[in-house]
């Protein structure tokens, strides 16, 4: 799957150590340099990110399990060139038995396969004044079947020390963000890391991980936004203090501005999406539908919470009607919904909203935050009925 | 691979027949409605297209054969829901023996496997004032190994009539473009259609076609820009006059404006691309490289023409040096190139340009055209050496 031919990666300095700060500060910034884009038009750099980091084409919501090549992608830095024979996973830090494992070692451990709905923490960002980052509208969600070994078993084999507070997961992807050279790193608390459903995954939809999804190994943390499911995983470190790396304390925060530490982005909020009905106009993606009975179909999900209700509006949110729910694709995956619409000629705006078993509903007008995180505003689909 | 569950596609009217023109004219237009975006910022609808139609992340130029999930995509309308058991290919029109074939029928014919570099006709569009369409920068190119049966054999079995002028290829994807409801359709002359390398492909990189690449069957026309390689192919029609469908006479033209018929977009022009060296800044993708010897690597291609030369500039085009060429990945696929750069601290702009065996070179300043077609301007990569 991965062909290692090609250039040697340039070896960057260790993470957290700035490279000649006066020089790194020379790096150009998107737009006016504020880190924000406030109006309805987009910068070239946002488009450049959108061309790398693909979303789920909405008609692909038809598949209960997203075909691999249609799964959304957020590649933080570059896809690293990994030579499987050189790769290993290290489990180190505050453990009694540090481990060093090959892919073969991992595949000899007990394996489970589980459908998981993953969503990017920045999904919905571009529907509001936003961070100069990946300009997601609503399409950063997909469901794959991941195969791997439960993280818990590996951590028990390593012997976690009593003073352990968090586990730090380090990927092989390197880059610069916020003026800091870094490998991509995220942490989980002991309690979260030891949950049954957290996997070290080497296969996706029955095949070895493709390069863009973390070959040869990635973390999969069901229920959490995707930034937690570290790709190209190479090291797990047990630490005695909360980890303060860039992707924990600076990025992935619900914050008002750069001075506000805010709150961390964690579990996936409820959302429902609709397969746009009929046929598209090429450029605008406005839908053209023939009058009559139109089957509306889609998916809804809410991280760990179950979806209890999906409602449809065909009159711009003035009134709502319940959709019929299908069984979830898995305990931590989306469920289908269906609603038949009697479409009359004219222009219509369709909306769909989800509510969890705890009664948490998607908002029509969700609160803004500086980084554009977790914006689960209800989807709208413009339709011309002829 | 394709799961047919999900909504029934709404059945649109036959192509070419406008649906209540007064109503279809109500469809909203991108931006100011001129069909053009003239400045450096982008419309939301362009971003929406970029999120559906992914490019090759440039680091994936490292793979001689692009992994399937990284291959660029241009899905003109929607990915159709195809039920393989219901699908068949019809060969009709001016033939002595009309054919109707299943996937199994096709797979019983002689098969060949061939690496082919495909590139979107609109690649480079967003580097100039542009059509309100998919906003490609430089990344709409990839190379896959396609497996299928030569079209020529099938056409000989059908018995082409003497008065045949063109073959029309019809896909299962429907939509509206230029106010016209249409299935995606393209044609080839008899001479082009009968070339040895034209395939009816059912596999990509050794697997059945994924939905987004045309499952269960697509045309692959090596050397031509990608619009010719019709996906979700369902019908081949032999006609006695040049085909005048929208995608031939209105779209994919080198034209000055909407009144200019212009010239058709046909074969892929020469281009070279570089794997951006070092590590990226997250938002801008500016590269950070350590001073010293930096291996620059990439690929070059030119449709049917061979690549004879690749040159590198590390001084914003003031001077050029020859890169070393690797053998082509196949007769109709890209070839690798390599050049070692002695990088000194500071800001640099790297460029790469290709020249064909016929002496046709990429231009620094290529001519503009209304639809943003075939803009093979040389790539530039901004690098900060520390």
Interface residues (C-beta under 8 A of the other chain):
Chain A: X1 X2 X3 X5 X6 X7 X8 X10 X11 X12 X19 X20 X23 X24 X26 X27 X28 X29 X30 X40 X41 X42 X43 X44 X45 X46 X47 X48 X49 X50 X51 X52 X54 X55 X57 X59 X60 X61 X62 X63 X64 X65 X67 X68 X69 X70 X71 X73 X75 X76 X77 X78 X79 X81 X126 X132 X133 X135 X136 X137 X139 X174 X175 X176 X177 X181 X210 X211 X212 X213 X275 X276 X277 X278 X279 X280 X281 X282 X283 X284 X285 X286 X288 X289 X290 X294 X295 X296 X297 X345 X347 X382 X384 X386
Chain B: X1 X2 X3 X5 X6 X7 X8 X10 X11 X12 X19 X20 X23 X24 X26 X27 X28 X29 X30 X40 X41 X42 X43 X44 X45 X46 X47 X48 X49 X50 X51 X52 X54 X55 X57 X59 X60 X61 X62 X63 X64 X65 X67 X68 X69 X70 X71 X73 X75 X76 X77 X78 X79 X81 X126 X132 X133 X135 X136 X137 X139 X174 X175 X176 X177 X181 X210 X211 X212 X213 X275 X276 X277 X278 X279 X280 X281 X282 X283 X284 X285 X286 X288 X289 X290 X294 X295 X296 X297 X345 X347 X382 X384 X386
